Amino acid sequence: MRLPEINLQELEKIKRENFRERLEFQDRYVRWMKMTNNATWSSAQKAMINKKPANSTRRVYHNHSATKRRSRN
């Protein structure tokens, strides 16, 4: 079996670009969170958490109020 040739310099360039994009996204998201009221922010988080992935074949429900918590004694 022959292994593919990997250009390590190109791979490093892609890695740096992905890291930069991730930091930019985090900065934009933090700015949005600071400028958005809690009700809007909470609704957006709920929609993202409950969103069914496009390739998912099963249903996923997130009902945190139905989860019974045990006390730590």
C-alpha positions as CSV (number, residue, x, y, z in Angstrom):
1,M,0.0,0.0,0.0
2,R,1.4,3.3,-1.0
3,L,1.1,6.3,1.3
4,P,0.0,9.7,-0.1
5,E,2.6,12.4,-0.3
6,I,2.0,15.2,2.2
7,N,3.4,18.7,1.8
8,L,4.2,19.6,5.4
9,Q,4.7,23.3,4.7
10,E,1.2,23.4,3.1
11,L,-0.2,21.5,6.0
12,E,1.3,24.0,8.5
13,K,-0.1,26.9,6.4
14,I,-3.6,25.4,6.6
15,K,-3.2,24.8,10.3
16,R,-2.3,28.4,10.9
17,E,-5.2,29.7,8.8
18,N,-7.7,27.4,10.6
19,F,-6.4,28.7,13.9
20,R,-6.7,32.3,12.8
21,E,-10.3,31.8,11.5
22,R,-11.3,30.1,14.8
23,L,-10.0,33.1,16.8
24,E,-11.8,35.5,14.6
25,F,-15.0,33.5,15.0
26,Q,-14.6,33.5,18.8
27,D,-14.1,37.3,18.8
28,R,-17.2,37.9,16.7
29,Y,-19.3,35.6,18.8
30,V,-18.2,37.2,22.1
31,R,-19.0,40.7,20.6
32,W,-22.5,39.3,19.6
33,M,-23.0,37.8,23.1
34,K,-22.2,41.1,24.8
35,M,-24.5,43.2,22.5
36,T,-27.4,40.7,22.6
37,N,-30.1,40.6,25.4
38,N,-30.4,37.4,27.4
39,A,-33.7,36.3,25.9
40,T,-32.4,36.4,22.3
41,W,-29.1,34.8,23.3
42,S,-30.9,32.0,25.2
43,S,-33.2,31.3,22.2
44,A,-30.3,31.1,19.8
45,Q,-28.5,28.7,22.2
46,K,-31.6,26.5,22.5
47,A,-32.1,26.4,18.8
48,M,-28.4,25.4,18.2
49,I,-28.5,22.7,20.9
50,N,-31.8,21.2,19.7
51,K,-30.9,21.4,16.0
52,K,-31.0,18.0,14.4
53,P,-27.8,17.3,12.3
54,A,-28.5,17.1,8.6
55,N,-27.0,13.6,8.4
56,S,-28.7,12.3,11.5
57,T,-31.2,9.4,11.2
58,R,-32.3,9.4,14.8
59,R,-34.2,12.0,16.9
60,V,-32.4,13.7,19.7
61,Y,-34.3,15.5,22.4
62,H,-32.8,17.8,25.0
63,N,-35.1,18.2,27.9
64,H,-33.0,19.3,30.8
65,S,-36.0,19.8,33.1
66,A,-36.9,16.1,32.9
67,T,-33.5,15.1,34.2
68,K,-33.6,14.3,37.9
69,R,-30.6,15.5,39.8
70,R,-29.3,13.6,42.8
71,S,-28.1,15.5,45.8
72,R,-24.6,15.0,46.9
73,N,-24.5,14.0,50.5
